[in-house]
C-alpha cells in the first residue's frame, strides 16, 4: 500500500523524535515528564496513535536539543497537512533561528571566561539571548557558586562559614545591548548564602526599563571577582536554558604551568568532554578554550585544573588541617566513572566490526586521551589499564600501558580470555574507579586472549606476568566485574595511605 506524503512526513517526524530521545538516554516516560505531558503521550505519538501538535514539537525540540531537526520535521509535516488550501497564521520568520518560536528564552551563544590575576579570579559571562516566547522578558537570573574544596564537602562548608562570599568583594557589573546601545543593568538579590548567590539582573536602570520583547535579540554580559582563597580549582557551566553554542575559556599565567581537563555530567552519566580543549599562549598567559554545539539541556560542563609551576597557588594552602584531596576525587575529576555506578556492573557491548570501525577507533582515541591525563596525575610504576565503561561508554574496548617505559599501549577490542596457565600468584591491585584502596588478588601468570582488529579479523595474543594481570583486570571491567569480586572472603581492602608498595613494580 502506497503511503501519502503526509504519512511519510509524519513517519520522519516520529523517527527524528525517537532517535533524539534515545540519543539523550531518555525513556518515553522521562521525556514526557520533562515536556510536561502525561507519561503515555510520548508512546502514543511514537506509535502513530496521536498526531503531533505544534506545542508537542516545540517542547520536544527544547528538551532534546536536536539542533532544530525535530521542529523542522514537524514543520514539513504540518505544511503538507495544510497544503490543500488551509491558511495558517504564522509569525514572521526570524532570521537564522535554530529553535521554534514559543519555547521561551534561548541562549544562542554563551562565552564564559575565567581569568586569574594577582590572587583573584575574574569571571565574565557573555550570553546572546533570543526571546522565542510570547511574553516580554524583564529580568535574568544569574547564579554564583563557590566551592573551595569540591572533593571535601565538610571542609569546604567549614571554610565558607569562616570566610563567606560577600557582595562587596564580587564587584559585580552587568550590561545589556550591543555597540552604541549598551545599557547598564540594575540587579536585585534573590538568594544570599555563604557560598552561593542568586541575583536577578534587571532589564532596567535609572533611565528606565528596556525589556526583551518576543522575537527580539540582545546580548547581556556580567562579571564578578572571587579571591583565590574562596575559589576551588574548577569552573562549571550548567545548561539551564536551550543553548545553541557554549564556549568556555580559562586564562592563567603561563608560569603556573597549568594542566586542564573537562568533565560532562548529564542525566545519564559522567564522562570526559567529547571534544578536546585547545590551548594557545599569549605573551605570558596560557589560554585554554573549549566549545560545544547544542549542549544538552540540564547538563553540566566542568573544567578542572592543577598548577605545577613554582609560585602558583596550591590546593592545600587554605585547606583545613592541611587536608589533601582523595585520589578517587582526582580520578572523578578527569572523568573516570567511580565504583557504585551501574555502568561498571554491566557487560559492555561488543563492536560489530568492520561495520563499526569508526566508532571503535573513536572510543580507543578517547581512552588514549584519558590515559594521557591519568599519567600526568600519577606515576603508574606497575603499568595501567583503562576500559571504556570507566569513561562512561558501554563498549568492549580497553587500553593497557605495560610497566616498561616507551612501550605503545595495547589496544583490546571485543577481548575474551580463551586459555590461562595453572600457575598463579597474588599481588595487590588498584583500580582507577576506587583508587583510594588496594586489594590482594590471585590471577594466572599467563593468559591467552582472543581479540579483534578494526577490520574484524580475530587474533590470539599471549600475555604474561604483569601485563597478563593488567589485561585480565580490564577484561573483567568489560564483563561487569571488579577486582574485589576476585578477592578471598577473608581479605580486606587496604587504604592507599597504608599501602607501602606505591611506586614499585610487581615482583616476579
Secondary structure, 3 states (H helix, E strand, C coil): CCCCHHHHHHHHHHHHHHHHHHHCCCCHHHHHHHHCCCHHHHHHHHCCCCCCCHHHHHHHHHHHCCCCHHHHHHHHHHHHHCCCCCCCCCCCCCCCCCCCCCCCEEEEEEEEEEEEECCEEEEEEEEEEEECCCCCECEEEEEEECCCCCCCHHHHHHHHHHCCCCHHHHCCEEEECCHHHCEECEEEEEEECCCEEEEEEECEECCEECCECCCCEEEEEEEEEEECCCCCCEEEEECCCCECEEEEEEEEEHHHCEEEEEEEECCCCEEECCCCCEEEEECCEEEEEEEEECCCCCCEEEEEEEECCCCCCCHHHCCHHHCCCCHHHHHHHCCCCCCCCHHHHCCCECCCCCCCHHHHHHHHHHHHHHHHHHHHHCCCCCCEEEEHHHHCCCECEEEEECCCCCCCCEEEECCEEEEECCCEEEEEECCHHHCCEEEEEEEECEEEEEEECCCCCEEEEEEEHHHHHHHHHHHHHHCCCCHHHHCCCCCCCEEHHHCCCCCCCCCC
